[in-house]
Amino acid sequence: MKETPLILASASLRRTEILEKHGRAHIVIPSDAEEILPEGARFTPEETTIYLAELKASAVLDSLDPNDWPQGCLVLGVDTIVYKDRIIGKPVDEADALAILRSLKNGWHEVISGVCLIKAELAAGELIVIESHSFSDTTNVRFADYTDEDILEYIRSNPPYDKSGSYAVQSDWNKHVLEIDGDIENVIGLPYKKLSEYL
């Protein structure tokens, strides 16, 4: 029996690399969902990531032509944020990246990923949701002290504009990381250890 195809609702190369590292074949179909929270929503950081992951996965599932998926499919949506006193997303420019990395130095912050995995099967010409699992995973990261010059040297050689928190832990920035408590793959962008329980 063939494995149910896995669709990654993200263009993140880092998430693709993690899936490939664990031998999980997948198809990339990035979500075009607007990452906007409902008006008046009072979500925790964990609830925020789960909501956005569900939004992404649902948008991709809704976009699929059922005729292309006779075996059904698994759709994986993921959203990752950095949290320290506030939700920190991707920087909009160099000044923002500088301010973000300044705020993270010499202390701990959280990296939180929300994950949504939807299993759909073909029935009566439609893809019907059979199962859906959503969860979040948190990794605590402690940075050393560093200078503005360290930050600018890093962000100018490693553009951070697609990275929550303005850094990639697997890059040269790793030299400023003192401790990681939790799944390092979650910091990279996909908490595979926890995800594997549902795949």
N, C-alpha and C positions, 0 to 999 in steps of 0.2 A: 504494500500500500504506500502510495506516495505521500511525502510529508506535506502538510498544509502550507502553502506559500506564506511567507512572512513579509509584510509591507512595512517599511520604516517611513513614518510620516514626517521626515526631516531630511534636510540636505546636509546635515552635519557630517563632515568627514570623520570626525572623532568618534561619533556613534557608529558609523559604518565600520571603522577600524576595530572597535571593541567587539561588535558582532562577528566580524571576520576572524578575529583572534580566537574566539570561542567556537569557531567552526559552524556558525549559524548563517546559512545562505539567506539572502533577503533581496527584496526589490525596493529601490528608493522612489517614493512618490511624495515629494514635499507638500506639506499642507499650505494652503493659501488663506487659512483662517485668520481673521483679525484678532490679535491677542489683546482683547479688551475685556475687562471684568464687568459683570452686570452693574448697572447704576445702583449705588447705595450698598453694594456688597461689602460685608465686613469679614473678610477671610483672614485666617491665619496664613503665615507664609507657606505652610504645608498645603493648606486648602487651595491657595492660589495656584501652586504648581500643578496640583491634581486637576483643578478646573481647566487650566490651559492645556494640559496633556489630553484631557478628554475632548476638548474643543478641536484640537489638531487631528486626533484619531478619527473622530466622528466626521469631520470635514472631508478627510480622504476617503473614508468608507462611502460617504454619500456621493462622491465624485466617480466612483467605479462603475464601469459597465458590467452588469451581472454576467453577461455572456462571455466575458473574458476570464471568469473565475469559476469554472465548473466544479472545482474541488473546494470552493469556498476560500477563505483567507483569514489570516491573523493580521490585524492592523495595530502597529505600535506607535503611540504618541508619547512624547517626552518633553518636559519643560524643566529647565534648570535655572535656579537663581542663587545669588549669594546674599546672605543676610547678616547684617551687623547693625542693630538698632533700627534698621529699615531694610526694605527690599532693594537690592542693588542689581540692576540689570546690565545691559550692554552699554558701553560708553558711546556718547554721540560724537565726541571729538577728542582731540588730544588733551584739552584742559579738563574735560570730564574724566578721562582715564587717569590723569595725574591726581585729581581730587579723590577718586575712588581708591587708588592704591595708597595714597597718603592715609586715608581713613582706616585702612586695613593693617597698617604696619604695627609691629610691636604688640601683637595681641591675637586673640582668637576670633574667627568668624565661622559661620555655618555655610555649607554648600548643600542646598536642598533640591532634589529632583522629584518631580511628580511623574508618574508613569501610568499610562492607560493601555491595556491590551484587550482588544476586541476580537472575538472569534465569530465569524459569520459563515453561514452555509447557504448554498443556493437552493431555493425552494420556490416552486411556481414562478420561475423566471425572475426572482428577486433575491438579493442578499439579505438574509435574515440574521439578526444578532442572536447567537446561541448563548454566549457567555461574555462577560465583561469584568475585568479586574482592574482596580485602580489602587495605587498606593504611593506613598512618598518614602524617600530614604534621605537621611541626613548624615553628613560627614563633617566633623569639626577640624578646622585647619588653623595652625598657629604660624604667623609670620614673624620674622626677625625685624629688627630696626633696619632702615635703609634710607638713603637720601633721595631728594628730588632728582639728582643727577642719575642715580641708579634707575629710577622709574623712567625718565625720559630716554635713557639709552635703550632700555628694554622695549618701550612701546614704539620707538622709531625703527627698531629692527624687527619687531614682532607685532605688526598692527593688531590691536586688541578689539577691534570694533564689532566682531562677531562673538565675543566672549563675555559672559556674565562675570562681573568682578574685574574685568580688564586684564585677566592673566590666564595662561594655560599652565597647569601644574607640571605637565610633561615637557615643558620648554626650559630655556635657560633660567626662567624665573624660579625654578625649583631650588636654586641655591639660597633663596630667601625663605624657604619653608623649613620650619624647625620641627613641627610635629603634624602628623595626620592621624586622627582618631576616627576610624571607619573605613569604608570602601573607597580606595583611591580612584577606582573607575567611575564612581559617582562624581568625583571632582572633575574628571575628564569629560563627563557628560552622560553616562549611562550606568546606573547601578545594576550591573549584570548579575551579580551574585543573588540579589533579591528577585530580579526578573526571572532568573532561571527556574525558580520555584513554580512559575506559572506557564512556562513555555513547554 
